[in-house]
Amino acid sequence: MCYTISMSTTVKSSQFWKDLAEDLKDPEFLREYVRESVRIATIDQLVNALDDAREAAGLSKAELARAISAEPAVVRRLFSAGHVNPTLGTLAEVAAALGMRITLEPLNKTDREKVTEPLLEGRTPNTRALAKHVTAMREGKQEPALSK
């Protein structure tokens, strides 16, 4: 019985990737999927880094909220909610209160090929590889790499 469940999950997972790869052949869907995946991965990385810095500084969420003149619930949601969409202004304020700032960094050559080129062109030669790459970014399984 466990084998059947495992096999069923594998088949469903395989079908998911097949369907997603097919959907990514549509240029508008591809662009939206990549944009959202990169947005989610970037926000998650920033929020997690800020929360790590807050903990390292020994600040409570309430103390950090006070420092940026925000309601404690705002900071609690930022660091506790599964799906957050903070403004860049809020992230910059939190970073400043932690002695940091938000900066841009270039993607490495591989990420530019797998993310930037499909965004600009609206297509990719390997939609399944693109789907897996941006999904890994969303799930935090891949660290964004700097250009070398």
Secondary structure, DSSP 4 states (H G I P E B T S, - for coil): -HHHHHHHHHHHHHHHHHHHHHHTTSHHHHHHHHHHHHHHHHHHHHHHHHHHHHHHTT--HHHHHHHTT--HHHHHHHHH-SS----HHHHHHHHHHTT------PBPHHHIIIIIHHHHHS--S-HHHHHHHHHHHHTT-SPPPBP-
